[in-house]
Each structure stands twice: as structure tokens, then as C-alpha cells.
Amino acid sequence: MPVLNRAAELQDEIAGWRQQIHMTPELLFDVETTAALVADKLKEFGVDEIVTGLGRTGVVGIVNGSGSGPTIGLRADMDALPIEEQTGKPYASQVPGKMHACGHDGHTAMLLGAAKYLAETRNFAGRVALIFQPAEEGGGGGKVMVDDGLMERFDIAEVYGMHNYPGLPVGTFAIRKGPMMASADQFEITITGLGGHAATPQRCIDPVVIGGQIIGALQTIASRNVDPLDSVVVTIGELSAGTAHNIIPEVAVMRGTVRTLRPETRDLAETRIRQICDGIAAANGGSAVVDYDRMYPVTSNHAAETDHAIAAARTISGEAAVITELPPVMGGEDFSFMLEARPGAFIAIGNGDSATLHHPAYDFDDAAIPFGVSYWVKLAESRLPR
């Protein structure tokens, strides 16, 4: 079948919710306004149970079906990004320096649309847990909700997520079994040398020179330590040192990220970063301290649940419009924590020819709404048949 008639009928209303959320973007866990809107809508729809404050500011709504059965979780993220919007839309962000540049406004609105439909029809046996998560953009809100007892409290058996995908036509879905998105780690390297006058480098130990050698050597992790058929990205995004042009500083600090698709490669990358920093610093007479923080694990789809997601998407869009071997991407996603806690799958939904994610000109395409709502409904009904 194509998109649900009811989802198409609700498109303008759901787009209105989306645009309202878009105008008032909030960051990380500070999503009180968005969470309140979500809770109010769920109450209006007649959702059976509404829990707020889970994972600090997350919201969970429970819709009971017309018979007994297990519980599946459907997750949307609510937070925005610290970016100044440049879309020029009439519903553009009203908050300086903040915007929904990743489409979480669309994700939240589509799940709200599915909540409305499921509460109206209840054409399933069991329960649907509607999960509205804060702090996906770097705050690890998915982990915080899991640690706060999300899965156990609602007895969730399977969990599913969805994210818009610029460049993929509206009405198209894409997914893959196994690793779909990379782990995302952060590190800080503090290099200590011996400062002094720029005219007398022989009396100094220059941490900037040490840092430069380390930056180059870190790229050998990908080129010489990891199998060429495997994937790793090591990036230095920040370098801070010195206060004047004619002073060799005492300390230099570098910060960066590591992204991998396998736990073994993640371990190897961390080990080699420490070895490279220690060795190069020591060879130059200085020292280096590495503070390595493991952030989001690999987003890895479970095989059976991926098949369920594919079947639901094909019901909506047809076989040709569902890509089942989407190449992995090296971006991170904290839905990974939910996939570590329960079997499930993460799917991409087409956002058309829009600006890329995290770009100031990005905007979620409201034409995708009926497809996303229909996917959630079909997935719930097919996983919880009466």
C-alpha cells in the first residue's frame, strides 16, 4: 500500500507542529519547551501513559493495543544545534545561535503523528512506547535514558529509530544490517615542553613542533595500522598554543575525534594514539598526556529487526524505493546505546535535495512526513499483529 490516507490527511497539521518546534530550538538536555509540547500533544491524543523527566528531560508515551502482547519502542530525538540559521523560512529559528539543523524537529513531529494515529486506531496487540529523547547532539541522551531504566520500566522488547537523509529522494528509505554508523570518540592531547624566546629554540622544547609531528603520525593509524578494507577516521579539529608570535610556549593542547565501524578497530585506534603521542613527545624531550573519552558506540542494526524494518518500508514505498545495502557513514548516533540494550534497527528516510545535515541552510522537508508516519504505523502494526 502507499502512505496511509490518514497520514496524508494529517500532513499539514503535523507540519505545523514541526514548524512550531523549529522556531524554538533547544540544545542538549535543555529541551523543556519541546518536551512540554510533546507531552501536551500525547495527552490530547489520548495516549494511555505519559512519563516525563526520563533521562532528565525525555518523554515516553505508551499506547495500549487492542490485545495483549509485547512492547516495541519507537524513538525520535528532540534537540537542536548551536548554529545560526540561514534558511530565510517564515518559521526560521527565533533563538539566536540555535537551529534545528539536523531535522530532529521533523523526527519529533513524525512520531507525534504516528502517536495520534495509533491512539485513534489501536490496530495492534501489545504496547507501543513512543520515545522522545533529548541530547542526541553530543550529550548522549540515549545512554542517559537507557541508564534511567527506559527498557526495563516499559518492558521494551525491540527498539527502532529513524533519521532523515539529505540527497535521498523523498519517499525513499535506506538501511543496512550490521554497522550503519560509526562509533564517535573524543580525545585531548596535552603536550608539555619548555618555553622560551623564539630566537633561542635550542634552549626550548617546542610543544608546537611536537604537536605537528603527532598530527602527521596520527594519520598512519589509517594508512599503516588498520586493514585497508576496514574504516577509521582520526581528525584533529582544534590546536591551541601560545600567546605571542615571538614566544615558544610551554604547553600545546590538541583535540580531535576518532570514528570506527568495529570495536576492535576502536581499541586499536586508542592504543596507537597513546603510543604515538608518548613516543614522539619523548623523542623530542617533552611529554604528552592523552585524555580519551569513548562517546557513542557503533550503531549496528540487528539482522532480524532490519528485515522487519525493510518489510514495513517496502509496504509504504515499494521495493525499488527501499535501499537495503546503504554504505555505512562515519557520523555517530547515540541510538547506538538503545541498540546495545535491545535488538532493533535504525533506518534513513529521504529528505530530498536539501542542504546537508548540520548546515545553516538545512531544513527538514515536510513532504517526507506522510512516509515517516506511515512507516512508524506499519512497523508497529506488523510487529504487534492482532
Secondary structure, DSSP 8 states (H G I E B T S, - for coil): --S-HHHHHTHHHHHHHHHHHHHS--BTT--HHHHHHHHHHHHHHT-SEEEEEETTTEEEEEEE-SS---EEEEEEE--BBS-------TT--SSTT-B--SSHHHHHHHHHHHHHHHHHH--SSSEEEEEEE---SSS-HHHHHHHTTHHHHTTEEEEEEEEEETTS-TT-EE--SEEEE-EEEEEEEEEE-B-EETT-GGG-B-HHHHHHHHHHHHTHIIIIIS-TTS-EEEEEEEEEE-SSTTEE-SEEEEEEEEEESSHHHHHHHHHHHHHHHHHHHHHTT-EEEEEEEEEE--EEE-HHHHHHHHHHHHHHH-GGGEES----BS---THHHHHHHS-EEEEEEE--S---TT-TT----GGGHHHHHHHHHHHHHHHS--
